[in-house]
Amino acid sequence: MNRRFGLYGFLGLMMLALLAPNSVWAQAGGSAVPFLLIAPDARADGMGESGGAIADDATAISWNPAGLAFQRGRDASLTHSSWLPQFNQSDLFYEYVAGKMYMPEIGGTIAGSITYLNLGEFVRTENDPTPLDTWKAYEFAVTAGYATQVFEDLGIGLNLRYIRSSLAPFEVQGQGREGVANTFSFDIATMWRPTSLVLPFIGDIEDRFRVGLNLSNLGPKVTYIDAAQADPLPTNLRFSLGVQILKSQYNNLTIAADFSRLLIRRYPEVKTYTDLDSLGNIVDSTQFTKIDPYVDDLPKALITTWDQDNVWKNFTIGGGFEYWYGSPRLIALRWGYFYEHPENGNRKFMTFGAGIRYSVFGFDFSYLSAVEENHPLGETLRFTLLVGEPE
């Protein structure tokens, strides 16, 4: 008896992969587990997914773990989002929880997070539409991080991560392996937060400027069937800038921008024809040697990914602002814009957000408005609940 996925199961999983939030399949040829690149909180999402230089709470473990080095106290964050809302599927959702704690006895801050993406329930059928059973597809990652200050204004951070992708927990298409993969990855990051910075024509902006760099998802390829069909992790380089342009007792305004690029080098299939005439024209198109498509392994891909035409087209840009009112901070308003080159996914959207803080509690939400009508990411809402002691 030949068992297979239901047609809708195949289509659903394909669409989820292709429409992942950072267009991983569009950029540099594709990767596995693109859920690792989903913006994990409503605050940074409301700023156009520019959280790398903000990174001042537990979610820094995902945006830039070096931001944890400057944090004290303890806090936790919980985010929920109904994923790809245009599909109207209630079992498509994203969950994220993170927490951090400063530990002076080890000279730094430890943190942890769990990321979970539920891909829904699918039906397994016979060759005809006769149903056999159902299964649930999901992906999750568990991350542990540590960060410390090397100098007063310079921090470094390191994450270790376990990843599990369960797309089909049974033998797939007679391949002898289940559609389930387990792997690991690590991140390394740094952040510079000068306590004083003198700029030409402006003067000393004190401690208002931040710059961060995060190299994330470094690790072995993800293997579902065999090594020949393995796909790379979404290794990502994120460069972040942030500056507080207004700082007073009751009013604070920050602008931020993130520049991100996947470090994946995928080569297409190459055919070399062997039956040519004296002018180099093909005589017999059936006579050729073929090199199958392949992807460079790490660390080679960190270098070869830059050896491409128009490498800057592979960058995504997200930027926005955050305004806070109150002393201490009470109410926040946020706006952002995200851009991706048309040849590499063509996502363009605005984000809007707001937040409130009271005592040790906080609540943020964000709304994504896609430029393209009926885009699967359009009208995505994120909700984040925070609990933390004052530092």
Beta strands, then each sheet from edge to edge (+ up, - down):
strand 1: 4-5
strand 2: 74-82
strand 3: 93-103
strand 4: 108-125
strand 5: 131-151
strand 6: 154-171
strand 7: 178-192
strand 8: 198-199
strand 9: 203-204
strand 10: 209-218
strand 11: 236-247
strand 12: 251-262
strand 13: 266-267
strand 14: 270-273
strand 15: 288-291
strand 16: 294-295
strand 17: 315-325
strand 18: 331-340
strand 19: 348-358
strand 20: 361-370
strand 21: 381-388
sheet 1: 1+ 4- 3+ 2- 21+ 20- 19+ 18- 17+ 12- 11+ 10- 7+ 6- 5+
sheet 2: 8+ 9-
sheet 3: 13+ 16-
sheet 4: 14+ 15-
end
